[in-house]
Amino acid sequence: IIIAGAPASGKGTQCEFIVDKFGVVHISTGDALREQVKQGTELGKLAQGFMEKGALVPDDVMIGIVRDRLAADDCKAKGWLLDGFPRTGVQAEAMSKEGIEADKFVLLNVPDDVLIERCVGRRSDPETGKIYHLKFNPPPEDPEVQARLVHRSDDTEEAMGSRIKQYNANVDAVKGYYKDITQEFDGVGDKNELAEKIAGFIGK
């Protein structure tokens, strides 16, 4: 299964539901990348060279990392849920050439203004790892918790706007590539209802 959606579209929450329901392995490309760097693999070293320069890791390296992760025993036994990749039509095509084929493509749609509102209000507690939202999921009144809350630097309206723009510029090409296995979902509203709809599509 591949799941796609803009930053703050609620992908993380839906991934948890999908893993709970279907027992698949959740693969975030960021985690897979960090793992290869940590293990000092050939691909990991290549990727690290780009990351240290502050450059984007090129597609061929990323696809190698994804391919290796999906070939692991746990993914072969349980199936996989690839989160946030491929991000472009070129990546989708390259994945196919590597023989990586998905059965279902889940796409979450959320209007840009809602995405920005969700992001700008996000605060995290570094001690517990919990993420709150000033409006939708307020932190506890406890002054100690309030004092240590952090606002991520890329959760500003400007940074968020450019991330959304980048996502919007590529999503149609990815969607087009997987059109035969895609279902789009409205990512606004009750997350449990949305989870049920997505489960219905995946279980078909």
Buried (B, 14 or more C-beta within 10 A) or exposed (E): BBBBBBBBBBBBBBBEBBBEBBEBBBBBBEEBBBBBBEEEBEBBEBBBEBBEEEEEBEBEBBBBBBBBBBEEEEBEEEBBBBBBBBBBBBBBBBBBEBEBEBEBBBBBBBEBEBBBBBBBBBBBBEEEEBBBBEEEEEBEEEEEBEEBBEEEEEBEEEBBBEBBEBBEEBBEBBBEBBEEBBBBBEBBEEEEEBBEEBBEBBEE
